[in-house]
Amino acid sequence: MAAADELAFHEFEEATNLLAQTPNEATTRGDQLVPQQHVAVAMDSGGSYGAEDEVEESDKTALLQEEKQQPSFWTFGYYQTFFDVDTSQVLDRIKGSLLPRPGHNFVRHHLRNRPDLYGPFWICATLAFVLAVTGNLTLVLAQRRDPSIHYSPQFHKVTVAGTAIYCYAWLVPLALWGFLQWRKGVRERVGPYTFLETVCVYGYSLFVFIPTVVLWLIPVPWLQWLSGALALALSAAGLVFTLWPVVREDTRLAAVLLLSVVVLLHALLATGCKFYFFQPLPPEPTAPPHQATSQPPTVLLSPLPPRSAAA
Amino acid sequence: MAEAAESPGDPGTATPRPLMRDLKAVGKKFMHVLYPRKSNTLLRDWDLWGPLILCVTLALMLQRGSVDSEKDGGPQFAEVFVIVWFGAVTITLNSKLLGGNISFFQSLCVLGYCILPLTVAMLVCRLVLLTEPGPINFMVRLFVVIVMFAWSIVASTAFLADSQPPNRKALAVYPVFLFYFVISWMILTFTPQ
């Protein structure tokens, strides 16, 4: 299978890097075994996890019994399996999302079938707060240029940012996962991703927007558009390269449609945030004051007041 | 919280001593936060009175006046309250899900008590705002808030970092940083009417 090919030291330096970072992490067999340890079930009699012979013996049954031994949905241990990551793994996944490469599938190479919820949740939280804070800072900059603008903390934007980012990062993967499951019948070889893996891909792909949003503080319009376009390209490329192996076997129309919808939604999010949260810098004080208006009320509808070319 | 069982048959006697004992316990924890050292007092005898007092004080000082009807202003009392408690609960859940061996209420206690430096910063900012506005006014407030923010972070990590496995410390500390950053931002952007 393609997955086994990729993991059998196909890329030697990456495997050695990973092993160097996490010396306790073994190959897939060990990976399958690790969630086993968090299950508070006495599958091995006596529960001596370190014993070599028990590892060998339970290893064969691990794949079979893994389904049954998952902690129940209502226990705390179930949710703990989604936070079973180390600092180095999270950093590695973030790096993987920042630098997408055509052959590198984020899910197979970085998640290695162990998605986590830590990354998506806290990246979304950080992005929401950074959006609100830097958006407010642009209001400060605008007020210094044009004193007639009234500064206010605009605290309600925190709620708006949080809702928008979390809805995007959780509902769009849900829709995508549902769609891929529906089309599952068309594909034979490569199975679709689980819901958590999709959420993970989207969550980590939003990371690149955090430095971009901070860069949008600099009131130079072409720089803002350039950094926005670059971030969007990186983020959407990561998504496309991850989804391509799954949709490539579908009909051409469905594949192209799906990928363009994914990229379009991402672009809508980026431009929507840019227009809603960021106060355009008013022109120099000699210009007529009516250009320095208040924030556009909605995300997508009203055209922006003419952005000044003055840096 | 350790409560002594008072003799039930004394309805008429005033009993100030348990209150004084609780207040002293709260005060002792305030001292531990202001001078953070490696000690177990905050963890061992946790209580939530201190965090409640601090949160209410902070929320009262941060709320905008009732005459202000524009929706663009700072947070309301309820918003501050929700952010502090919801944020503390989220961080505690995060820490426990990552495998930390600190209990739920101990973590809430630590996070709540470590808001003390930021409450002091809020008091200082309100006093500074009584003078005339200007860049110096802002620089003083910025400096005070940054120092108190750093103090809060140092105090809380002194207590919380040890409860995590070593390869996940940064993952558990980062949300604490975000939490105090948001509170500092609310304090810094407070503008009186």
Interface residues (C-beta under 8 A of the other chain):
Chain A: F76 Y79 Q80 F82 F83 D84 V85 D86 T87 S88 V90 Y118 W122 A125 T126 F129 V133 N136 Y151 S152 P153 Q154 F155 H156
Chain B: E70 K71 D72 G73 G74 P75 E79 N94 K96 L97 L98 G99 N167 R168 K169 A170 L171 Y174 P175 L178 F181 V182 W185 M186 T189 F190 T191
